[in-house]
Amino acid sequence: MLFSKRAEPPEILQFFFSPPLTFFLDSSAGLNQLCTMAYTTGLWLFIIPMIIYTALIVSSFRIRATRPGRAFLVLLSLAIIWNLGFILETAALTRELKMVLTRVQFIPICLLPVTWVYLTAAFLGYKITLKHVLMLLVVPSATLSILWFVPPPNWFWGDPQVMYYQAPFPVMDYDYQWWYHFVNLPYDYMLFAAAFVMLIRGLFTMHPIYRMQALLLLAAIILPLTVNLLYNLGISPVPHYNYTTAVFSISGLLIAWSLFRYKFLDLVPTARDTVIEQMDDGVIVVDMKHRIVDINPAARSITGSHGPLAGTHLSELQEKTIWSVLEELTSSEMTRAQVEIDQDGRKVFDLQISFVSDKTKIPTGMIITLRDTTERAELFDKVHTLASQDSLTGLLNRRRLIELGSEYLSQGKPMSMIMIDVDKFKVVNDTYGHEAGDKILIMVSEFCIKAAKKHHLAGRIGGDEFAVILMDTKLPAALPVAERLNLAIQAAQVKSGRKNISVTVSAGVSSTSLLDPDEKTLEQLFSLADRAMYQAKIRGRNQVLSAEFLVREPK
């Protein structure tokens, strides 16, 4: 090393140590020699950071409830221990005392990089478990074990000496060995680099209100790290003297400014991650020119989007249905709509648009939220189905059949109706039980559906009565449909236990052509078909009867 010869303090140093502030911790001469310290005016550079860090701990103790808040307080506590140890080591006049105090300093020195990484990760919302922390502490633990339990010379330092050259106070040349240069130092710089990279990456994704906090945190890392790097390269106003702790005072001021000016750690990106990044609702932020500013993972999943989207215009994504809807809505005055897409099955979303304005109330962008309402929509459909369909057969119930039939009838087009009643259904129930009766009703309903096809209507009127409404169909075309329906039901069988059950039906057919113009209502059509069906039962059942004979003159 540059200064390898031990020397006693020159007489000129008495000027700087006069009047000396000397502490005697014991009456024995040996211990007095070990614990002798002297104050020098240059120590104010390191006392100021102590005051700053202490004030910061007191003023920010309220943030201890948060993960980044606890990491911040630990960081300040470590800085205080390092500063205090460095002040005492500078004031110490003996090699033995300086080495003891240096070992104390290396406790926070080894833990500070790990704490910086944890603080940065917590600030940005990354999850770091206890397992991760323990892994990060492996190298620092090994370093401290060598320092405290292996006498020098060892892997960490060789033969540390006190130097009295080029400084108004004794300075230690620690004679660092390979563990310090090739393990401890690279590992510390690697951790600081990791924190630096995380912050740089976070700057491009975090909301602008957090960027100033991140920039100040970056500066707080870079300043002491630069001074420490220069010290390890041998560039320092005083050879072998580390001014890193003094520069930490500037870092403390930067963090203090961030703490009180920007409410550092009161509202951190973790909150955004919790509220936006991890929420189930999709959130898309666009500017007034319909360019995407931000999009959370839920919105990416909903829209099926991957890769960078910032700056992309909504019109460039219209090949996907959901983006086409978003572009249409943002271009209109609508602020709310229901969007349905086919994505691994039917998905329904409630889309809402909120405007973001500046201080002058001028809109600067839009926040689009997409809330998955599929379950609610399915529940609504089920309720609607229960209100409009027969629970046993799945056919339309009487109310819904009348609603749809009346709607079509109002168009003035011809319509026919087939009314069906199962013959002797009570006997079937009494003989074979209600389960067999239900099977009969389901079988009849299936044939009604086949007869109705897609453009007609089929419904259960009640009990064992059914109706088929044939749209745009006159009486001559409706009668063959009723005949085929009657024959199909007569030929079918339902298995109940070991027996096969067959039934017949009686059917009545009516048509709007049989009604006067002022009587063309669905109720009249029902009444006419029901009367014809009743006559079919009187005439022997298992037959189809037209309602034509019930009117005097066919219309």
C-alpha positions as CSV (number, residue, x, y, z in Angstrom):
1,M,0.0,0.0,0.0
2,L,1.0,3.7,-0.4
3,F,1.6,4.2,3.4
4,S,2.8,1.0,5.0
5,K,5.1,2.2,7.7
6,R,3.6,2.8,11.1
7,A,4.4,6.2,12.7
8,E,3.5,8.2,15.8
9,P,1.4,11.4,15.5
10,P,3.6,14.4,14.5
11,E,3.7,17.4,16.7
12,I,1.9,19.5,14.2
13,L,-1.2,17.4,14.9
14,Q,-1.4,18.8,18.4
15,F,-2.5,22.1,16.8
16,F,-5.6,20.3,15.3
17,F,-6.3,18.4,18.5
18,S,-5.8,21.4,20.8
19,P,-7.6,21.6,23.1
20,P,-8.2,17.8,22.7
21,L,-11.4,16.2,23.8
22,T,-10.1,13.0,25.4
23,F,-12.2,10.2,26.9
24,F,-10.7,7.8,29.5
25,L,-13.0,4.8,30.0
26,D,-10.9,3.1,32.6
27,S,-8.2,3.9,35.1
28,S,-5.8,1.3,33.7
29,A,-3.1,2.8,31.4
30,G,-3.6,0.0,28.7
31,L,-7.4,0.6,28.4
32,N,-6.9,4.4,28.5
33,Q,-4.4,4.0,25.6
34,L,-7.0,1.9,23.7
35,C,-9.9,4.2,24.2
36,T,-8.3,7.6,23.7
37,M,-10.2,9.8,21.3
38,A,-9.8,13.4,20.1
39,Y,-12.2,15.7,18.4
40,T,-11.4,17.5,15.1
41,T,-13.5,20.2,13.5
42,G,-13.9,18.2,10.3
43,L,-16.2,15.8,12.1
44,W,-19.2,18.2,11.6
45,L,-19.4,16.8,8.1
46,F,-20.5,13.5,9.6
47,I,-22.4,14.9,12.6
48,I,-24.9,16.7,10.4
49,P,-26.1,13.5,8.7
50,M,-26.6,12.0,12.1
51,I,-28.9,14.9,13.0
52,I,-30.7,14.7,9.7
53,Y,-31.3,10.9,10.0
54,T,-32.5,11.2,13.6
55,A,-35.0,13.9,12.7
56,L,-36.2,11.9,9.7
57,I,-36.8,8.8,11.9
58,V,-38.8,10.9,14.4
59,S,-40.8,12.7,11.7
60,S,-41.6,9.6,9.6
61,F,-42.1,7.1,12.4
62,R,-45.8,7.1,11.5
63,I,-45.1,5.2,8.2
64,R,-43.8,2.1,10.0
65,A,-47.1,0.3,9.3
66,T,-46.2,-0.1,5.6
67,R,-43.6,-2.4,4.1
68,P,-41.7,0.4,2.4
69,G,-42.0,2.5,5.5
70,R,-40.4,-0.1,7.7
71,A,-37.6,-0.5,5.2
72,F,-37.0,3.3,5.1
73,L,-36.7,3.4,8.9
74,V,-34.3,0.5,8.9
75,L,-32.2,2.3,6.2
76,L,-32.0,5.4,8.3
77,S,-31.2,3.5,11.5
78,L,-28.3,1.7,9.7
79,A,-27.0,5.1,8.4
80,I,-27.0,6.4,11.9
81,I,-25.0,3.4,13.2
82,W,-22.5,3.8,10.3
83,N,-22.2,7.5,10.9
84,L,-21.7,7.2,14.6
85,G,-19.1,4.4,14.1
86,F,-17.3,6.5,11.5
87,I,-17.2,9.6,13.8
88,L,-15.8,7.6,16.7
89,E,-13.3,5.8,14.4
90,T,-12.1,9.2,13.1
91,A,-11.7,10.5,16.6
92,A,-9.9,7.3,17.8
93,L,-6.1,7.7,18.2
94,T,-5.1,4.0,18.4
95,R,-5.1,1.2,15.8
96,E,-6.9,-1.2,18.1
97,L,-9.8,1.1,18.8
98,K,-10.1,2.1,15.1
99,M,-10.3,-1.6,14.1
100,V,-13.1,-2.3,16.7
101,L,-15.1,0.7,15.5
102,T,-14.5,-0.3,11.8
103,R,-16.0,-3.8,12.6
104,V,-19.0,-2.0,14.1
105,Q,-19.4,0.2,10.9
106,F,-19.3,-2.8,8.6
107,I,-22.5,-4.1,10.2
108,P,-24.6,-1.3,8.6
109,I,-22.3,-1.2,5.6
110,C,-23.0,-4.8,4.7
111,L,-26.8,-4.5,5.4
112,L,-27.4,-1.1,3.6
113,P,-27.3,-2.6,0.0
114,V,-29.8,-5.3,1.0
115,T,-32.0,-2.7,2.6
116,W,-31.8,-0.4,-0.4
117,V,-33.0,-3.3,-2.6
118,Y,-35.8,-4.1,-0.2
119,L,-36.9,-0.5,0.0
120,T,-36.9,-0.1,-3.8
121,A,-38.8,-3.3,-4.3
122,A,-41.4,-2.3,-1.7
123,F,-41.7,1.2,-3.2
124,L,-42.4,-0.3,-6.6
125,G,-44.7,-3.0,-5.3
126,Y,-42.5,-6.1,-5.9
127,K,-43.0,-8.9,-3.5
128,I,-39.9,-9.9,-1.5
129,T,-40.3,-12.8,0.9
130,L,-38.2,-13.7,3.9
131,K,-36.6,-16.4,1.9
132,H,-35.4,-13.8,-0.6
133,V,-34.0,-11.6,2.2
134,L,-32.1,-14.5,3.8
135,M,-30.6,-15.3,0.4
136,L,-29.5,-11.7,0.0
137,L,-27.9,-11.8,3.4
138,V,-25.6,-14.8,2.7
139,V,-22.6,-12.7,1.5
140,P,-23.0,-9.9,4.1
141,S,-23.1,-12.6,6.8
142,A,-19.9,-14.3,5.5
143,T,-18.2,-10.9,5.4
144,L,-19.1,-10.0,9.0
145,S,-18.1,-13.5,10.2
146,I,-14.6,-13.0,8.7
147,L,-14.3,-9.5,10.1
148,W,-15.4,-10.3,13.6
149,F,-14.2,-13.9,14.2
150,V,-11.0,-14.3,12.0
151,P,-8.0,-12.3,13.3
152,P,-6.1,-10.3,10.7
153,P,-4.4,-10.9,8.4
154,N,-7.4,-12.7,6.8
155,W,-9.3,-12.8,3.5
156,F,-10.8,-9.4,4.2
157,W,-7.8,-7.3,5.4
158,G,-4.2,-7.8,5.8
159,D,-2.3,-5.6,8.3
160,P,-4.3,-2.4,8.8
161,Q,-2.1,0.5,9.9
162,V,-2.7,4.1,11.2
163,M,-1.4,6.8,8.9
164,Y,-0.5,10.3,10.0
165,Y,0.3,11.7,6.5
166,Q,-1.6,14.3,4.5
167,A,-4.3,14.6,7.2
168,P,-4.8,16.5,10.4
169,F,-5.9,13.3,12.1
170,P,-4.8,9.7,12.1
171,V,-6.3,7.7,9.1
172,M,-6.5,4.0,8.8
173,D,-5.1,2.1,5.8
174,Y,-7.1,-1.1,6.0
175,D,-5.0,-3.1,3.6
176,Y,-8.1,-4.7,2.0
177,Q,-7.6,-8.2,0.6
178,W,-9.3,-10.3,-2.1
179,W,-12.5,-10.9,-0.3
180,Y,-13.2,-7.2,0.0
181,H,-12.2,-6.4,-3.7
182,F,-13.7,-9.4,-5.4
183,V,-16.6,-10.5,-3.2
184,N,-17.9,-7.9,-0.8
185,L,-17.5,-4.8,-3.0
186,P,-18.9,-6.3,-6.3
187,Y,-21.8,-7.8,-4.4
188,D,-22.7,-4.5,-2.8
189,Y,-22.5,-2.7,-6.2
190,M,-24.5,-5.4,-7.7
191,L,-27.3,-4.9,-5.2
192,F,-27.2,-1.1,-5.7
193,A,-27.3,-1.7,-9.5
194,A,-30.4,-3.9,-9.1
195,A,-32.2,-1.2,-7.1
196,F,-31.1,1.3,-9.8
197,V,-32.4,-0.8,-12.7
198,M,-35.7,-1.4,-10.9
199,L,-36.2,2.3,-10.4
200,I,-35.3,3.1,-14.0
201,R,-37.7,0.4,-15.3
202,G,-40.4,1.7,-12.9
203,L,-40.0,5.2,-14.3
204,F,-41.5,4.1,-17.7
205,T,-44.5,2.3,-16.2
206,M,-45.4,4.2,-13.0
207,H,-47.9,7.0,-12.9
208,P,-46.4,10.5,-13.4
209,I,-47.2,11.5,-9.8
210,Y,-44.7,8.9,-8.5
211,R,-41.9,9.7,-11.0
212,M,-40.5,12.6,-9.0
213,Q,-40.3,10.4,-5.9
214,A,-38.5,7.7,-7.9
215,L,-36.1,10.3,-9.3
216,L,-35.2,11.6,-5.9
217,L,-34.7,8.0,-4.7
218,L,-32.4,7.5,-7.6
219,A,-30.4,10.6,-6.7
220,A,-30.2,9.4,-3.1
221,I,-28.6,6.2,-4.3
222,I,-26.3,7.6,-6.9
223,L,-24.6,10.3,-4.8
224,P,-23.1,8.2,-2.0
225,L,-22.5,5.3,-4.4
226,T,-20.4,7.6,-6.6
227,V,-18.3,8.8,-3.7
228,N,-17.9,5.3,-2.4
229,L,-16.7,4.2,-5.8
230,L,-14.2,7.0,-6.0
231,Y,-12.9,6.0,-2.5
232,N,-12.4,2.4,-3.6
233,L,-10.6,3.6,-6.7
234,G,-8.2,5.6,-4.5
235,I,-9.7,9.0,-5.4
236,S,-10.3,11.0,-2.2
237,P,-9.3,14.4,-0.8
238,V,-7.6,12.5,2.1
239,P,-6.0,9.2,1.1
240,H,-7.7,6.1,2.7
241,Y,-10.5,8.3,4.1
242,N,-14.1,7.5,3.1
243,Y,-16.4,10.6,2.7
244,T,-19.4,8.4,1.8
245,T,-21.1,9.0,5.1
246,A,-20.8,12.7,4.7
247,V,-22.5,12.6,1.3
248,F,-25.2,10.6,2.9
249,S,-26.3,13.9,4.4
250,I,-27.3,15.1,0.9
251,S,-29.2,11.9,0.3
252,G,-30.9,12.4,3.6
253,L,-31.9,15.9,2.5
254,L,-33.3,14.5,-0.8
255,I,-35.3,11.9,1.0
256,A,-36.5,14.5,3.5
257,W,-37.6,16.7,0.7
258,S,-39.4,13.8,-1.0
259,L,-41.0,12.9,2.4
260,F,-42.5,16.3,3.1
261,R,-42.9,17.8,-0.4
262,Y,-44.1,14.7,-2.3
263,K,-45.5,12.7,0.6
264,F,-42.9,10.0,-0.1
265,L,-44.2,6.6,1.1
266,D,-47.5,8.1,2.1
267,L,-48.8,7.3,-1.4
268,V,-46.4,4.9,-3.2
269,P,-46.7,2.9,-6.4
270,T,-47.7,-0.1,-4.2
271,A,-51.1,1.6,-3.8
272,R,-51.4,1.8,-7.6
273,D,-50.4,-1.8,-8.0
274,T,-53.0,-2.9,-5.4
275,V,-55.8,-0.7,-6.7
276,I,-55.2,-0.8,-10.5
277,E,-52.6,-3.4,-11.4
278,Q,-54.1,-6.2,-9.3
279,M,-57.8,-5.3,-9.6
280,D,-60.2,-7.6,-11.4
281,D,-61.7,-4.7,-13.4
282,G,-60.0,-3.6,-16.6
283,V,-58.6,-0.1,-16.6
284,I,-57.5,1.7,-19.8
285,V,-56.3,5.3,-19.8
286,V,-56.4,7.2,-23.1
287,D,-55.7,10.8,-24.1
288,M,-58.1,13.0,-25.9
289,K,-56.7,11.8,-29.2
290,H,-57.7,8.3,-28.3
291,R,-54.1,7.1,-27.8
292,I,-53.5,4.5,-25.1
293,V,-51.6,6.0,-22.1
294,D,-51.9,3.1,-19.7
295,I,-53.5,-0.3,-19.4
296,N,-53.7,-2.7,-16.5
297,P,-53.3,-6.6,-16.7
298,A,-57.0,-7.2,-16.3
299,A,-57.8,-5.0,-19.4
300,R,-55.1,-6.8,-21.4
301,S,-56.7,-10.1,-20.5
302,I,-60.2,-8.8,-21.4
303,T,-59.1,-7.3,-24.7
304,G,-56.7,-10.2,-25.5
305,S,-53.8,-7.7,-26.0
306,H,-50.1,-8.4,-25.6
307,G,-46.9,-6.4,-26.0
308,P,-46.5,-2.6,-25.6
309,L,-49.7,-0.6,-26.3
310,A,-48.6,2.9,-25.0
311,G,-49.1,5.4,-27.7
312,T,-51.3,3.1,-29.9
313,H,-54.4,4.7,-31.3
314,L,-57.7,2.8,-30.6
315,S,-58.5,2.7,-34.3
316,E,-55.3,0.6,-34.9
317,L,-56.8,-2.2,-32.8
318,Q,-60.2,-2.4,-34.3
319,E,-59.6,-5.8,-35.7
320,K,-60.6,-7.0,-32.2
321,T,-64.3,-6.6,-31.4
322,I,-63.8,-5.0,-28.0
323,W,-61.4,-2.3,-29.3
324,S,-63.9,-1.5,-32.1
325,V,-66.6,-0.9,-29.4
326,L,-64.2,1.2,-27.3
327,E,-63.3,3.4,-30.3
328,E,-67.0,3.9,-31.1
329,L,-67.9,4.8,-27.6
330,T,-65.0,7.2,-27.0
331,S,-65.9,8.9,-30.2
332,S,-69.5,9.4,-29.1
333,E,-71.1,11.1,-26.1
334,M,-71.9,7.9,-24.4
335,T,-70.3,7.2,-21.0
336,R,-71.7,3.8,-20.2
337,A,-72.6,0.7,-22.2
338,Q,-72.8,-3.1,-22.0
339,V,-70.4,-5.0,-24.1
340,E,-70.7,-8.7,-24.9
341,I,-67.8,-10.6,-26.4
342,D,-67.1,-14.3,-27.2
343,Q,-64.0,-15.1,-25.3
344,D,-63.7,-18.7,-24.0
345,G,-67.5,-18.5,-23.8
346,R,-69.9,-15.6,-23.5
347,K,-68.5,-12.7,-21.5
348,V,-70.5,-9.5,-20.6
349,F,-68.8,-6.3,-19.4
350,D,-70.1,-3.1,-18.1
351,L,-68.1,-0.4,-19.8
352,Q,-67.8,3.1,-18.2
353,I,-65.9,6.2,-19.4
354,S,-64.8,8.9,-17.0
355,F,-63.0,12.1,-18.1
356,V,-59.8,13.4,-16.5
357,S,-59.4,17.2,-16.4
358,D,-56.6,19.5,-15.5
359,K,-56.8,22.4,-13.0
360,T,-58.6,24.6,-15.6
361,K,-61.3,21.9,-16.0
362,I,-60.2,21.1,-19.5
363,P,-60.4,17.4,-20.3
364,T,-57.0,15.8,-20.8
365,G,-57.9,12.1,-21.1
366,M,-60.4,9.4,-20.4
367,I,-60.4,6.4,-18.0
368,I,-62.2,3.4,-19.4
369,T,-63.2,0.7,-16.9
370,L,-64.4,-2.7,-17.9
371,R,-66.2,-4.6,-15.1
372,D,-67.1,-8.3,-15.7
373,T,-70.9,-8.6,-15.3
374,T,-71.2,-12.1,-16.9
375,E,-72.5,-13.7,-13.7
376,R,-75.1,-10.9,-13.3
377,A,-76.1,-11.2,-16.9
378,E,-76.4,-14.9,-16.6
379,L,-78.5,-14.5,-13.5
380,F,-80.7,-12.0,-15.3
381,D,-81.1,-14.4,-18.2
382,K,-82.1,-17.2,-15.8
383,V,-84.6,-15.0,-14.1
384,H,-85.9,-13.9,-17.5
385,T,-86.1,-17.6,-18.5
386,L,-88.0,-18.5,-15.4
387,A,-90.4,-15.7,-16.0
388,S,-91.0,-16.6,-19.7
389,Q,-90.5,-20.4,-19.9
390,D,-92.2,-23.4,-18.4
391,S,-89.8,-25.0,-15.9
392,L,-90.7,-28.6,-16.7
393,T,-90.8,-28.6,-20.5
394,G,-88.7,-25.5,-21.4
395,L,-91.5,-24.3,-23.6
396,L,-92.8,-20.7,-23.5
397,N,-95.3,-20.1,-20.7
398,R,-98.8,-18.8,-21.4
399,R,-97.9,-15.1,-20.6
400,R,-94.8,-15.1,-22.9
401,L,-96.6,-17.0,-25.7
402,I,-99.4,-14.3,-25.7
403,E,-96.8,-11.5,-25.7
404,L,-94.9,-12.8,-28.7
405,G,-98.0,-13.9,-30.5
406,S,-99.7,-10.6,-30.0
407,E,-96.6,-8.7,-31.2
408,Y,-96.6,-10.8,-34.5
409,L,-100.3,-10.5,-34.9
410,S,-100.1,-6.7,-34.8
411,Q,-98.1,-6.8,-38.1
412,G,-101.3,-7.9,-39.9
413,K,-99.9,-11.2,-41.2
414,P,-101.9,-14.4,-41.2
415,M,-101.5,-16.7,-38.2
416,S,-102.8,-20.2,-37.2
417,M,-102.9,-21.9,-33.8
418,I,-103.0,-25.5,-32.7
419,M,-104.3,-26.3,-29.2
420,I,-103.4,-29.7,-27.8
421,D,-104.7,-31.6,-24.8
422,V,-103.4,-35.0,-23.6
423,D,-106.2,-37.5,-23.5
424,K,-107.0,-39.0,-20.1
425,F,-103.9,-37.5,-18.6
426,K,-105.4,-37.9,-15.1
427,V,-105.7,-41.6,-15.6
428,V,-102.0,-41.8,-16.6
429,N,-101.0,-39.9,-13.4
430,D,-103.2,-42.0,-11.2
431,T,-102.0,-45.3,-12.8
432,Y,-98.3,-44.7,-13.3
433,G,-97.5,-41.8,-11.0
434,H,-96.5,-38.2,-11.5
435,E,-93.0,-39.0,-12.6
436,A,-94.4,-40.9,-15.6
437,G,-96.9,-38.0,-16.1
438,D,-94.0,-35.6,-16.3
439,K,-92.2,-37.8,-18.9
440,I,-95.4,-37.7,-21.0
441,L,-95.6,-33.9,-20.8
442,I,-91.9,-33.6,-21.8
443,M,-92.4,-36.0,-24.7
444,V,-95.4,-34.0,-26.0
445,S,-93.5,-30.7,-25.7
446,E,-90.6,-32.1,-27.8
447,F,-93.0,-32.9,-30.6
448,C,-94.5,-29.5,-30.3
449,I,-91.0,-27.9,-30.7
450,K,-90.4,-30.0,-33.8
451,A,-93.8,-29.0,-35.2
452,A,-93.1,-25.3,-34.4
453,K,-89.6,-25.3,-36.0
454,K,-87.5,-22.1,-35.7
455,H,-89.9,-19.5,-37.0
456,H,-92.9,-20.6,-35.0
457,L,-93.8,-20.6,-31.3
458,A,-94.6,-23.5,-28.9
459,G,-95.9,-23.1,-25.4
460,R,-97.4,-24.9,-22.4
461,I,-100.7,-23.3,-21.6
462,G,-101.1,-25.1,-18.3
463,G,-101.5,-28.7,-17.0
464,D,-101.6,-31.0,-20.0
465,E,-102.5,-28.3,-22.5
466,F,-100.1,-27.1,-25.2
467,A,-100.3,-24.5,-28.0
468,V,-98.3,-24.1,-31.3
469,I,-98.5,-20.8,-33.1
470,L,-97.7,-21.0,-36.8
471,M,-96.5,-17.6,-38.1
472,D,-97.6,-16.5,-41.6
473,T,-99.6,-19.7,-42.0
474,K,-103.2,-20.0,-43.1
475,L,-105.7,-22.7,-42.0
476,P,-105.1,-25.2,-45.0
477,A,-101.4,-25.3,-44.2
478,A,-101.9,-25.5,-40.4
479,L,-104.2,-28.6,-40.5
480,P,-101.5,-31.0,-41.9
481,V,-99.1,-29.8,-39.3
482,A,-101.6,-30.7,-36.6
483,E,-102.3,-34.1,-38.1
484,R,-98.6,-35.0,-38.3
485,L,-98.2,-33.9,-34.7
486,N,-101.1,-36.0,-33.6
487,L,-99.8,-39.1,-35.3
488,A,-96.3,-38.6,-34.0
489,I,-97.5,-38.4,-30.4
490,Q,-99.7,-41.4,-30.9
491,A,-96.8,-43.5,-32.1
492,A,-94.4,-42.5,-29.4
493,Q,-93.9,-44.3,-26.1
494,V,-92.5,-43.4,-22.7
495,K,-90.8,-45.9,-20.5
496,S,-91.9,-46.1,-16.9
497,G,-90.3,-48.9,-14.9
498,R,-90.8,-52.0,-17.0
499,K,-93.8,-50.7,-18.9
500,N,-94.0,-48.5,-22.1
501,I,-96.7,-45.9,-21.9
502,S,-98.3,-44.3,-25.0
503,V,-100.9,-41.5,-25.1
504,T,-103.0,-39.7,-27.6
505,V,-104.0,-36.1,-27.9
506,S,-106.9,-34.1,-29.0
507,A,-106.2,-31.0,-31.1
508,G,-108.1,-27.9,-32.3
509,V,-106.9,-25.7,-35.1
510,S,-107.9,-22.0,-35.5
511,S,-106.7,-19.3,-37.9
512,T,-107.0,-15.5,-38.2
513,S,-108.9,-16.1,-41.5
514,L,-111.8,-17.4,-39.4
515,L,-112.1,-14.1,-37.4
516,D,-113.7,-10.8,-38.2
517,P,-111.2,-8.0,-38.7
518,D,-112.3,-6.3,-35.4
519,E,-111.9,-9.7,-33.6
520,K,-108.4,-10.5,-34.7
521,T,-106.8,-10.8,-31.3
522,L,-104.7,-13.6,-29.8
523,E,-107.4,-14.1,-27.1
524,Q,-110.0,-14.8,-29.8
525,L,-107.6,-17.1,-31.6
526,F,-107.0,-19.0,-28.4
527,S,-110.7,-19.2,-27.6
528,L,-111.5,-20.6,-31.1
529,A,-108.8,-23.2,-31.0
530,D,-109.7,-24.2,-27.5
531,R,-113.4,-24.7,-28.4
532,A,-112.4,-26.8,-31.4
533,M,-110.1,-29.0,-29.2
534,Y,-112.9,-29.4,-26.7
535,Q,-115.2,-30.6,-29.5
536,A,-112.5,-33.1,-30.6
537,K,-112.6,-34.6,-27.1
538,I,-116.4,-34.9,-27.2
539,R,-116.2,-36.6,-30.6
540,G,-114.0,-39.4,-29.3
541,R,-110.5,-37.9,-28.6
542,N,-107.3,-38.7,-30.6
543,Q,-108.2,-36.5,-33.5
544,V,-107.7,-33.0,-35.0
545,L,-110.6,-30.7,-35.5
546,S,-110.7,-27.5,-37.4
547,A,-112.4,-24.5,-35.9
548,E,-113.9,-23.7,-39.3
549,F,-117.2,-25.4,-38.4
550,L,-117.6,-23.1,-35.3
551,V,-118.0,-20.0,-37.5
552,R,-120.8,-19.3,-39.9
553,E,-118.8,-17.9,-42.8
554,P,-115.1,-18.5,-43.2
555,K,-113.3,-15.2,-43.7
